[in-house]
Structure formats: C-alpha cells, structure tokens
C-alpha cells in the first residue's frame, strides 16, 4: 500500500482546516511584510524561475516573506515536478533522505511523489549518499510547510514533488547532490522547480541578525557556495539550511543562472515587535 504522510504541523505552524488555511495564506500575501497582492489566477508565462529559497517557520512569522517567492511563481506555468530540500531538525533517518514514493497530505489536499524522477535521482547517485527513507520525513516541518503555498498558487494542477531531508550539510556532499539533481533534470529542466527551505540566523537580537544574514545573502546572490559557507563560519551564523540552499544554488548555476534576486528579507521581530531574540527570513529566486 502506498504510504500517505499526514500533515504533522497542521494546527501549529499553519491552520488545520481548508477554509482557515486558505484565509491564512491570503493574509500572508496581503500582509504589510508580504507582497501586498494575491497570486495570479492563470499561469501562462513560460517558466524562468529555476529555484527559490523560502523560510519554514510558522505562517504567522515567516509566511509573508515566503509569499514573495510564491507570488512570482504564480505568474509562470506550473512545473511538472518540484524538488524540495529541507534541513532535518529531528535527526531521524539517513544523512540525506529522499522519499521516493507515496503521497503527502495537507488540509488543501494530497500531492503525489514523482516516483520515476526520484528513481532517476537515486540511479545517478554512484557514491550512495542518498537513502530512500520515509522515516526522516515523518515529523519534519521544513518541507511540509511549503506544500500549502504550492497548492494555493497551483490550484487544480497535478504537480508532483520529491522531498529530500538533509542532516549532513557538508558542502562537498551538497555539491555532489546538486550534480546528481542536475544530471537528472538537465535535458528537461523547464519541467522542474527547486526549493530550498531554510530560515536564517536564529535567536539573536535584531541588528546582529540582520548583519549576519546580509553577509550570507550577499554570497547567495553571487551564487558562490564556497564563500557562502565561509561567511557562515566566520560570522557564526546559525542558518539552519545552508545545505539545501547550496544545492539549489549549485544546480541553478549549472542550468545557466548567474545570479540570485532577493525579493524580501525580514525577521520574526518585524512581525512580533520583539527584537531581542529574532529569526531571520529571506525570499530569494534564481531565474
């Protein structure tokens, strides 16, 4: 029987029923920190956005920042397959865990995993760093919180996903993972979207957080993963998903993208008004 992963953070990170969740997502787009408009209703433009970086906190805090990237995606045709990479906060499963089959459920419906493409990715992994493992995804929120946004901007579209949860974020492994993904999608790349789910600096005061994040974002926009990792280390920046970010940067660079675009940066303090311990959020696209 095909495994169905239930929405484990519905009711905590975002609303637990369809009506409330749709209203919550609309508010993210219309929020003063959000883009201020709702997504386009028809996706007709050819796809130019190859990858995005979006945060994964509760929708109340990071949803308006994430909405900037999802608004831009709404102007383009729906990708066939969306590869979503997120850090593994729980420590369950393999160091790099791909879920190759099954379904993910949210209050907005069910999304199928693209089993054929997942198997292609696994087949390209000659070093065997990937584990086909659903346990890594059981309680992890970083991938799940992207799904309601995707379902909202692509209503009635039969896109599929490939979730990849990452514990081992060493840069050498991330560059290799980017190569695997690139080799899989390079001949049909317009069918794909890559998503890196990551928050930025955690639990520092506002100005320190903004400074550390601006230094890291500078290297992301230049698409330099080596300098990005060096900047994180030098600044002791607690970015939780440097690995997923670097995979998307490297794969997009191989696909011909030469720079990133920062759409929005804000912190949890900008929402709550409490600035002594904040988390940074960024919305970045590669097109």
N, C-alpha and C positions, 0 to 999 in steps of 0.2 A: 504494500500500500504506500502511495506517495506521501511523504512527510509534509505536514502543514505546520509551519511555525506560526504560533499565535503572537499577537501584539502584546508584548510583556510590559511596555511602558505606557500603554493607553490608560488614561486616568491619572497619570502622574506627570509625564513630560508633555502630554497633549491630551485633549478631551477624548472621552471613551465612547462617544456615540457620534453617528454620522452628522446629525444636524449641528451639534455643538462644535464638532471638529471643523466642519466647513466654515462656520462663523468665525472660529478662532483663526483659521488660515487667512480668511478675508481680512481680518483685523491686522494680521502680520503685514499684508501688502499695503494696507491703508494707514498703518501706524506712522507717527511722525518720524521714526527712525527707518521705517520701510520706504519703498519706492513711491508710495502715495497713490498708486493706481492698481487696478486689478489686472490679472493676466489677460492676454489676448484670447479671444474665443475660438479663433481658427488659425491653425498653424500652416502657413502656405509658403513661407520663405525657405529657400534651401538652407540646409544646416551649415553653419560656420563655426559654431562653438563646439570644440572638441572635448573640453574638460572644464570642470568648475571645482572650486574649494568653497565649502559651506560649513557652518558650525553645527553642533549637535546637542546643545543644551535644551532645557525646556522651552517650548514655543514662546512663552511669555517673555523670556530673556533674549534668546538668540533668533527667534523666528523672523522678526522684522529685518535683521541683517541677511539671513538666508534668502528672504523673499526677493532681494535684488537680483541674485543669480537666477532664481526660478522665473522671474518676470522676463528676463532676456531669453531664456529657453523657450518661453511660451510664444515668442514671435517666430519661431522656426518649426519646421516639421518635426514630428515625434521620432526619436531614434528607435530603431528596432530593439536594440539591446543596451542596457545601462549597466556598466560595471561599477559597483560601489565599493570603495575601500575605506575601512574604518579601523581605528585602533581598538585593540581588545583590552577593555578595562577590567574584565573579570578574571583573566588568566586561565580560562578553560580552553581545552583543545590544543591544537598544534600551534607552532610559532607563526605559520602563515596558513590560514584555514579557509579553503574555498568550499562553499556548499553547492554541489553540482546538480542537484535535482530537488524537486518539491515545490512548495508554494509558501509565500509569506502573506499573512493576513493582517489587515488593518481595519478600523471601522469604516473605511471607504471601499473595502473590497479585497479581492485576492489577486496577487501577482505571481505569475509563473517564473521559475528559474529557467534560463536558456540552457538546457542540458547539453545540446550539441556544441555550443560555443564553449561552455565550461569544460567539456571533454577535450576540445581542441587546446585550450589553455594548458590543461594537465598534460596533454601529449607533448607539448613544447617544452615541458619542464624536465630537461635532461639531468639537472642536479638534484631533482626531487626535494625541492624546498617546500612545495605545496602539499598540504594534507587535505584530502576530501573528507570533511569533518563538519557535521551539523552541530556538534556539542559546543563548539566555540561561539556559535551564534545564538544559543538558547536564551541567554539573559542579557546579551549585549545591546546597548541602545544606539550606538553611533551610526549604524546602518539603518536601523528601523525608523528613526525619526525623519529620514529623508523621504520615505515612501509616501506619506500623506501629501507632501508637497508635489511629488511627481504625479500622483493620482489626481490631484486638484488641477494641475496645469495641462495634463493629458487625459481628460475625461473620455471614457469610451474607447480609449486607444489600447491596443493589445501589445504594449511594450513588455519586454521581459527583462529580468535582472540577473546579475551574477554577483553575489555578496562575497567579499573577501575580508576576513578579520585578521588583524596583524598584531602579534606580540613582539616578534623580533623585527625591530625597525632599523637595524644596522644598514647604513647606506649601501654597502656592497650588495646586500640582499635585495634592497629596494630597486637598485639599478637593474639587477638581473630579472626581477619580477616585471619591471617596465619593459624589458626586452622581450620577455615571454608574451606579454599582452600585445606589444607592437607587432610581433611576428604573426600573432593570431588575427589581428584586425587590419593590417596594413593594406590589404587588397580590397577592403570593403569598409573603410574607416568611416564613411558618412552614415553608416548604419548604427554607429556606436556613440555613446557618451560615457565619459569617465568622470566619476565623482570622488573627490577626496573629502571625507568627513573629518573635520578637526576643529577643536577650539584652540585658542592661542593662550597667552600667558594666564596662569591660574593664581588667584588669591593673593595678589599684591595690590598695593594702592594704585590709584588711577594713573598718575603720571608715570610711575615706573613701568606699569603695564603697557601704556601707550608707547613709551620709548622703546622698550624691548621688542614689542610687536612691530613697530615701524621699521626697525633694523632688519628683522626677519622678512617682512613683506617686501622690502627693497630687493632682496635677493630672489624672492619668489617671482617678482615681476620681471627680473632679468633672466629667470629660468636657470639659475645656477645652483644646482643641488649641493655641490661641494661647499660653496660659500654660505649657503643656507644652513647647513649642518654646523659649519664653523661658527657662524653667528649665534646659533642657539647655544653652543657650548661656551663661547666667550661671554655671553650675556647671562648664562644660567637661566635661559628662558624655558618655562615649563609648558611648551607647546605639546599637546598630547598626541598629535598625529603627524609628526614630521615624515614618517614613512609613507603613509598614503599620499600626502602632499607631494613628496618627491617622486613617487611612482607616476602620478598624473603629470607632473612637470616633465619628467624624462620621456614618457610616452608621447605627450603632445609635441615636445621638441622634435622627436623622431618623425612625427607626422607633418612637420613643417611649420609649426607655430614658433614664433621667435620672441614673443613677449607676453606677459600676462597683463590683465587690466583689473585694477582694484575698483570695485563698484561701491563698497561701503565697508567702513570699519566703525565699530562701537564697542562698548563694554557693558557688562551687566549693570554697572553703576549708572550708565546713561539711562537705563530703564528704571532702576530702583531708587536712584538718588543717594545710594550708599556707596561711598567711594574709597573706603579704607581697605576692603578686600574685594577685588573685582576679577572677572574673567573677560578676556578679550575675544572678540568675534570678528571674522573677516569674510567678505563675499568677493571672490575673485574668479574671473573667467579667462580661458585660453581659447582664442579664436583666430 
